[in-house]
Amino acid sequence: MVRLMQQSRQKNHSLYLFKKKNNNIFVSFIVPMYNSSKSIKKCLNSIVKKNFFNYEIIVVDDHSKDKSLKIVKKFSKIYPNIIKIFQNKKNYGVSYSRNVGIKKSKGDYLVFIDSDDFIFKKNLFKIIDKVKIFQPEITIIENYFVKIGKKIINTKDIFVKNRKIKKKQPIEKYFLKNFMKKQCWSYIYKRKFLIENKFFFPKDVHIAEDQELVIKTFLKVKNFLFLNIPYYCNNVDSGSLSHKMGYNVCTSYLNVIFELLHFLKKNKLNKNQKALVSMKIDEFASELLPRILILEKKLLQKIKTIYFKKRKLFNGLKNNNFINSLIKKNFDILDYTEKLILRIVLKFKKFEKQKIYIFSRNAYGIALANILINNGYKYSGFIDNSKLLQGKKIYNKKILSPQKFHSTNKNDNKNIFVIIANQQIKVVRQIKNQLKNKPSYNLNFLSLIKKDN
């Protein structure tokens, strides 16, 4: 039975933890780095600024072409016993670099930090105090900071609500109803737990590489700790918010789905564990769907070949309508995408001459814009609530805030039509309230493919 390890009362254990009585390394910070000359200095300074005994920093350089490595080497001269540098012979990607870090590390616990980000060490001290007392296999950090421009925001105010966690509640049951953080830096892992279970980041995955490992670890964990102490700051920029498209992203999602299906069949899992893996496969399939819609036929044919090699893994799995389509023996991904695109085009035929806006700059919105433009519709731009995105362009049209959209089209209801691309029902309701009386339609992609099942 998985057991929940509750937070203890506040005590000052820092002196006990960090006196030089024990030469064993307690924490290994793993920092994968590629062309990070603008951020790596701040990242490392946030860790080494004050004395913090019994730790090491493992920097894995993924064949950087800028001055990143030179900067880190300067740090290693100042902290020769703390900073350890490993260099990849070529650019292998973040998963490979993190795996190098895991294998080379000597700490009892592993903290993953991206080279663009930084930490608040005082809060980390508090977390390590708790980890030292409870010795969990996984420490779950419920919230973190986000840096947008000069602003630093605590995500607790945005994402995290007061959650009711029952004692001795299996972790898989908890995550069936609660949001699971996708990033590996939201967790602190016991190194022995990862090594003994052979948990490493997946190869040949260029996106969502954290998520496969995060899911697998929760299916094997025996003791864990929830903490609401934010210590990590994610430096958000336009790149990290982009919804990547293209062939490599599609193959990455497929590889993660295949790996989870293989894990599902290979391991004896209970009912809740199976449900959790199925739910995550469903989420990855939902991310894959809009991306395959705008692939060229040559690339779709490659996806078809990859899929057919491992199609049997889908046997016995029942998820969303897209997954149900994938399970079919006669499934043809080229025919499938053509039919779905045709349905989308016909759905909005009567609005062909109107100025069409798309609400939500996500993968579904980008796919929809691409389809409409290629079929001669009057695409007028995106609407999105993210302040970071507003003013940026997609397909040569600016992304507008809801306020800017209303002021631009104040007295024009007849010639405007808004398609809501968000797939979450609760969010769609909020968007409709924002649109006020403007004509709109919520396009649920999965509902369009029910006819095939």
N, C-alpha and C positions, 0 to 999 in steps of 0.2 A: 504494500500500500504506500502510495506517495504521501508524505506528510508535509504539512505547511509549517515552516519554522517562523514563528512570530518575531517581530522586532522587540528587542529588549529595552528596558528603561535607559535613559541617557546616563552614561558613566564615562569618566575620563580614563580611557585605557591607552591613550596614545603613547605615554611614556613606556608602558609595559611592552607595547608592540615594537617600538622603533629604537630601543636601546641596542647598542652593538653587542649584545650577549650572545646572539646566535648568528653565525655567518651564513646560514642557509638563506637562499633567495625566496622571499615570500611572494612577490608580485613580479611578473614579466609583462612589460608593456610591449605589444607587437605593433609596429608602425610600418605598413607597406607604403612605399614611396615611388612615385613616377612624375617627373617634371614638376616638382613642388617647391621650387626655389622661392616663390612668393609667400609661402605659408609654413614651411617646415621649421623655420626659426622660432616662430611663435608656438608651434606645436610642441617642440622640444623644451622651450623655456617654461612652458606651463607645467612640465613634469619635473624639471631639475632645478627650478628657481630656489627652492629651499631644501635643506637636507631631509631626505626621506630614506632611512636605512632599509637594507634587505630588499632591494629591487634592482632590476636591470631594464634597459631599453634596447629592444632589438629592432633595428631599422633594416628593412629589406628593400634594397634599391632595385627597381624593376627596369634596369637598363635606361636610366634617365639620360636625356640629351641636353638638359640645361645645367645650372650650377648647384642643383640639389645635393649631389654627393659631396661636392667641395665644402658646402655649408655644414653638412653632418660630420665630415672628417675634422673640421675645426672644433666642433662640440666634443668629439671623441678624445681630442687631445687634452681638453679641459677636464673631461670626466672619463678617463681611460678604463676604469673598472666598472663603469655603469653602461656606457653606450657601446653596443656591439653592432658592427656593420656587416651585412651579407649582400653580395651583389649577384643578381641573376645574369647569366651569360647573354640572354636576349630578353625581349619584352614578352613575358609569359602571362601577365595579368594579375589582378589583385588576389584571386583565389590561390594561385600558386605561391605568391609572396607570403600570404598569411600562413599557408601550410609550412613553408620554410621556417617561419617564425615559431610555429608550434613545435616543430621538431628540434629546433636549436635552443629553445627556451629551457630554463632550469627552475623557474619559479613554481611555487605550489599553486598559484592562481594566475590566470591570463586575462589581461585587459587589452582589448583591441582598440586602436585609435587610428583613424584615417589622417593622413598627413595634412589635409586641408583644415582639420579641426583642432580643438584644444580642450583642456580640462581645467576645472576649478579644484585645486588640490585640497583645500580645507574640507570640502564636502567629501572628497574621496577618502580622506583620513577617517571621517565618520563611518563611511561604508566599510572600510578595511577593519575598523574596530569590530563591527558586527560580524564580518566574515571570519575574523580570528576566533570569535567566541563560538559561532555556530558551525563552522566548517562545512557549509553547504556545497553540493556539487555545482549548483547554478544559483547565482544571485541575480534576481530580476530587478532592474532599476526602472521603476514605473514612469518616470518623466525625465526630461532633459531640457537643455537650453537650445534655442535657435538664434543664430546671429544673422540678421537681415540688414545689410548696410551697416549703420552704426548702432542699430537697436539690438538688444539681447532680450529675448522673450522666453519665459518659462512655459514649456508646453503643458504643464499642469493646468494652466488657465484656459487652454484650448481643447486638449484631448482627454485628459484624465479626470474622471469623476470619482467620487468616493465609492469604491467597490466593496461589496459585502463578500468576504471570503470565509467560507466555512472551514473549521478545523478538520484536518484529515481528509479534505476534499481532493480527489485525484486531479492532478494538474490538467490532464487532457479534458476532463469534464468542465473545468473552469474555463479553458480556452475555447470550448465550443460555444460559449455565450459571451465571452469577453475578447476584446481586441488583443492580438498577439503582436508585440513589437517585431518588426522584420529585420532590423539592423543588429548585427552581432555586437556592436558597441553598447547596446542596451542591456547586456548581460556580462557578468564576470564568471568565468568558468574555472572549475578545479582542473588543473592540467591532467592529473591522473585519470579523471573521469573521461576526458576526450581521448587520451592515448589508449586506455584499456578497451574502449568501445570502438576504436579506430574511426573516430569522428574527425573528418577533415573537410575542407571546402571543396566543392565539386570541380572537376576539370571540364574544359570546353563549355563553360558557362560564363557569359559576359554581362549578364544582368540577373538580379535576384539571387546572386551567389550566396548571400547570407542566409536566405530563407530556408533552403534545404537543410543546412546544418542545424538551424534553430529548431525546426520541426522535429528532426530526428532526435535531438538531445532531450526534448520533452517527452519522448516516448520511452526513454530509458532511465530518466532521472529518478532517484530514490529519495533525495531530500533537497529542498530548495528554500530560498529566502526571498521574500518580497520586501523591497525598500523604496520609500518615497523621498529619496535624497538625490536631487539632480546634481551631477558632477560634470557631465559631458556637454560640450557646446558644439553643435553642428553648424558649420559655417555655410549657410545656404547662399547659393548664387544661381544664376539663370541656368547653368549647366546641370546642376544637381536636381533642378525641378523639371527638366525636360523629360517628356515621355518619349523615350527612344523607340524608333521604328526600324524596320529593315530586316534583312535575312538573318544576320547573326543574332539579333534579339529573338527572332522566332525560333531558331534552333536552340537557343539557350533555354527558353521556356519549355520547349519539347523535351530537352534533355533532363530538366528538373522533373517534369511530369513522369517521364520514363523511370527515373531513379526512384521516385516516391512509389510508383506502381510496383517496382521490383522490391522495394523495402516492405511494402504492404503484403506481398505474396511470400517473401522469404521469412518474415518474422511472425511469431505468434502474438497477436495483439488482441486486446479485449475489445468489447463493443464500442466504447467511447474512443479508444485509440484509433480504431478503424474509421470511425466517423470523422475524427479530426483530420486524418490523412486525406480522406475523401473530400472533405470541405476545402482543404488546401489545394488539392488537385483541381477542384472546381474553380478556385480563384485564379490559378495559373492558366487554366484553359480560357477563362474570361479575359485574361490579359493577352493571350495569344490570338483570339478571334479577330479583333479589329486590325491587327498587324498583318495577318495573312490576306485580308481583303484588298490591300493595296500593293501586294507584291507582284512583280512581273511574272509572266507565265513560266519563263525558264526557271526562276527561283521557286515558284510554286511546285514545279515538277520535282525539284530537288527535295523539297519538304515532303512531298508525296512518297518519294523513295525512302527517306529516313523513317517516315511513319510506318510504311508497310513492313519494314524489317522487324519492328517491335509491336506490331498491332495486337498480337495475342495477349500482351500485358493488360489490355483494356477489358478482357473477358471477365464478366461478372460484376463490372463496375457500373453503377447507376448514379449519375450526377445530373448536371444541367443538360439542356437540349443540345448544346454543342458536343458535349462528351457522349451523349446518347447517339449522335450522328457518327462520331469517330468509331464507335463500337461496331457499327454495321459492317458486314462482310463486303458489301458492294460499294462502300464509301469511296467517292472520288472527290478529292479536295478541289480540283480545278472546276468541276461541274458545280460543286457546292458553292464556291465563292461567286461564280458567275450568276447563279440563281439568286443568291442573297443580295448581290449588288443590283440586280434587276428589280428586286422587290423594293429596295430602298429608293431607286430612281422613280419607279411607278408610284410609290407612296406619296411623293411630293410633286407629282406631275402638274397638278393644278396650281402650284405655287411657283412654277417655272419662271415666270416673268417678274416675280416679286423680289425685293431685296431680302436675302436670307442670311440671318445671323445664327451662329451656333454658340449656345451657352455651355461652358465648361471646356477648357483647353486640356483635354485628356486624350488618351489613345483613341477612344471612340470618336471624339470630336475631330481629331486630325484625320482619321480614316474617312469620316463622313464628309469633311470639307474636300478631301481629295476626290471622292466619288462624285460629288455635286459639280465640282469644277470640270472634271473630265467629261461630264454629260451636259455641259452648257448652261448650268444654273447660275443665277446671279449671286454668287457668294460675296457677302459684304463685310465679313469679319467675325471675330470671336468676342464673346462677353465672358468675363471671368472675375471672380471675387478676389483673387490673389493680387495684392498690391505690387508684388514683385514682377508680375507678368504684364501689368497694364502699360501700354505704350509700345511694347515689343510687337513684332510683326510675324504673322504666319501667312504664307502664300501672298505676301505683299500687302496685307491688310492689318491694321493695328488692332491689338486686343484692347477692348474697352471695359471700363468698370460699368456696373449697372447704372450708376448715376450719369456717367458720360453718355451711355447709350440712350437714356431717356432724354437728356438735354439735346442730343443730336437729332433725335427723331420725335421731338415733342408733340407735334400735331399730325403725325403721319402714322395712322393705323392701317390704312388700306393697302399700302404698298410694302408693308413689312411683315416678315414672318420669322419667328424664332424657333429653332429646333433645340431641344434640351438633350444634350448627349450624356449627361450623368446617368449612371445605371442604378443609383441607390435611391430608393423610394422616399426616404426621409429628406434627403437633400433636394430631390425634385420638387417636393412640396414647398420648401423654403425658396427655391428659385422661382416658382410660379408666383409666390407672393411678391418677390422682387420685381417681376415683370409687370405687375399690376394688370392693366387691361390690354396689354399687347397680345396679338394673336400668337399662340405657341402650340407646340406639339412635343410630347415626351417620346423620343424614339428608344424603345427598349429592343435592343438588337436580338436578344435571346427569344423574345416573343415572335420575331419574324421567322424563326426557323422551327417553330412548333409543327408546322405543316409537314415537315420532313420526318417527324417521329410518330 
